[in-house]
Amino acid sequence: MRLQVFLAKAGIASRRKCEEYISQGMVSVNGTVVTLPGCKVADTDLVLFNNKEIKPESELVYIALNKPVQYVCSSQDEQGRPLALDLLQKDFKVRLFNVGRLDFMSQGLIFFTNDGEFTRRVTHPSFEIEKEYNIETFEQIPEELEKEYSDGLQIEGEYYRLKRYEKLSLFIVNLVIAQGKNREIRRVFTHFNLTIRKLCRTRIGPVSLGALMPGKYRHLTKEEVTWFLSSEQKSRDRS
């Protein structure tokens, strides 16, 4: 098993993030620091992360949380702000980490897990997992936003493109995007001189927020987890 896969299965982080940890010299195997991802390890090897022994998780957990506003999606915060993780970690013995992010003032659906491969399937752009958002603004939303965002636009060197758009009122829209780059929606709306009053993620792939109240969570069903873990095959089928 490759070292980054071993770390991901141990619930450290996503496979991509684990590769960064390896490159930073935070991992050792049998007493030797390893800095190149791809090193092969076995269950019998002694693997340390930050000088602590780790092993693949025997229990995999998949959680859907309705994150309230003013909670941080991180394992720690230098400013001491509330962590979304604290809303559920106390109920679990295994270490969980967030799958992707919602910024401090955004709310809605976010996953937590200890399965690094699941995280990769949900977050990596190549899988094109749809994410749906409900956005309300203080100013009227111009028609040009839909056209330019659908055609694709560049903002400060970053390319953004919308997948679907539904206008609910002069101030409220639903958007579907497939990549979800860092603070994408806020950057696009700022580009059109719009101030967001509320930003809520309502769906990730087949999983909808539904009646889940802010601050509450539920376990993903076996069918929901299987859908994401088989998304690579679905991606190949579409090509």
Residue pairs with C-beta under 8 A, 6 or more apart in sequence:
1 9
1 40
1 41
1 42
2 37
2 38
2 39
2 40
2 41
3 18
3 22
3 27
3 29
3 34
3 37
3 38
3 39
3 40
3 41
3 47
4 15
4 18
4 19
4 22
4 37
4 38
5 15
5 116
5 117
6 41
6 47
6 56
7 13
7 15
7 18
7 21
7 22
7 27
7 47
7 49
7 54
7 116
8 14
8 15
8 18
8 115
8 116
8 117
8 119
8 120
9 56
9 57
9 115
9 116
9 117
10 47
10 49
10 54
10 55
10 56
10 57
11 57
11 94
11 95
11 96
11 97
11 114
11 115
11 116
12 18
12 21
12 49
12 54
12 116
13 21
13 97
13 116
13 119
14 97
14 99
14 116
14 119
14 120
14 123
15 116
15 117
15 119
15 120
16 120
16 124
18 37
18 116
19 37
21 27
21 49
22 34
22 35
22 36
22 37
22 39
23 35
23 36
23 37
24 35
25 33
25 35
26 49
26 50
27 33
27 34
27 47
27 48
27 49
28 34
28 47
28 48
29 39
29 41
29 45
29 46
29 47
29 48
30 45
30 46
31 46
41 47
43 55
43 56
46 53
47 53
47 54
47 55
48 54
57 94
57 114
57 115
59 94
59 114
60 113
60 114
60 115
60 118
61 92
61 94
61 96
61 112
61 113
61 114
61 115
61 219
62 111
62 112
62 113
62 115
62 118
62 219
62 220
62 224
62 225
63 88
63 96
63 111
63 112
63 113
63 217
63 218
63 219
63 220
64 109
64 110
64 111
64 207
64 212
64 217
64 218
64 219
64 220
65 84
65 87
65 88
65 109
65 110
65 111
65 112
65 216
65 217
66 107
66 108
66 109
66 209
66 212
66 213
66 214
66 215
66 216
66 217
67 73
67 84
67 87
67 102
67 106
67 107
67 108
67 109
67 110
67 214
68 107
68 214
68 215
69 104
69 105
69 106
69 107
70 81
70 82
70 104
70 105
71 81
71 82
71 83
71 84
71 87
71 104
72 81
72 82
72 83
72 84
72 104
73 83
73 84
73 85
73 98
73 100
73 101
73 102
73 103
73 110
74 83
74 85
74 98
74 101
75 83
75 85
75 97
76 83
77 83
81 104
84 98
84 102
84 110
84 112
85 96
85 97
85 98
85 112
87 215
87 217
88 96
88 112
88 217
89 95
89 96
94 114
95 114
96 112
96 113
96 114
97 112
97 113
97 114
97 119
98 110
98 111
98 112
99 110
99 111
99 112
99 113
99 118
99 119
99 122
99 123
100 110
100 111
100 119
100 122
100 123
100 180
101 110
101 182
102 108
102 110
102 201
103 183
103 186
105 199
106 199
106 200
106 201
107 198
107 199
107 200
107 201
107 214
108 133
108 134
108 199
108 200
108 201
108 202
108 209
109 201
109 202
109 203
109 204
109 207
109 208
109 209
109 212
110 201
111 118
111 122
111 204
111 207
111 220
112 217
113 119
117 229
118 225
118 228
118 229
121 127
121 129
121 228
121 229
121 231
121 232
122 129
122 204
122 205
122 228
123 129
125 178
125 179
126 235
127 231
127 232
127 235
128 178
128 179
128 235
129 178
129 204
129 205
129 228
129 231
130 163
130 176
130 177
130 178
130 203
130 204
130 205
131 176
131 177
131 178
131 180
131 201
131 203
131 204
132 174
132 175
132 176
132 201
132 202
132 203
132 204
133 174
133 175
133 176
133 177
133 185
133 199
133 200
133 201
133 202
134 172
134 173
134 174
134 198
134 199
134 200
134 202
135 172
135 173
135 174
135 175
135 185
135 189
135 196
135 198
135 199
135 200
136 171
136 172
136 196
136 197
136 198
136 199
137 171
137 172
137 189
137 194
137 195
137 196
137 197
138 171
138 194
138 195
138 196
138 197
139 171
139 193
139 194
139 195
140 170
140 171
141 167
141 170
141 171
141 173
141 192
141 194
142 192
144 192
145 188
145 189
145 192
145 194
146 162
146 165
146 167
146 173
149 160
149 161
149 162
149 165
149 175
149 188
150 161
150 162
150 165
151 161
152 159
152 160
152 161
153 159
153 160
153 161
153 188
153 191
154 160
155 187
155 188
155 191
156 187
158 181
158 187
160 181
160 184
160 187
160 188
161 177
161 179
162 175
162 176
162 177
163 176
163 177
163 178
164 174
164 175
164 176
165 173
165 174
165 175
165 176
166 173
166 174
166 175
167 173
168 174
171 197
174 202
175 185
177 184
177 185
185 196
185 199
186 196
186 199
189 195
189 196
200 209
201 209
202 208
202 209
203 209
205 224
205 227
205 228
205 231
206 224
206 227
207 220
207 224
212 218
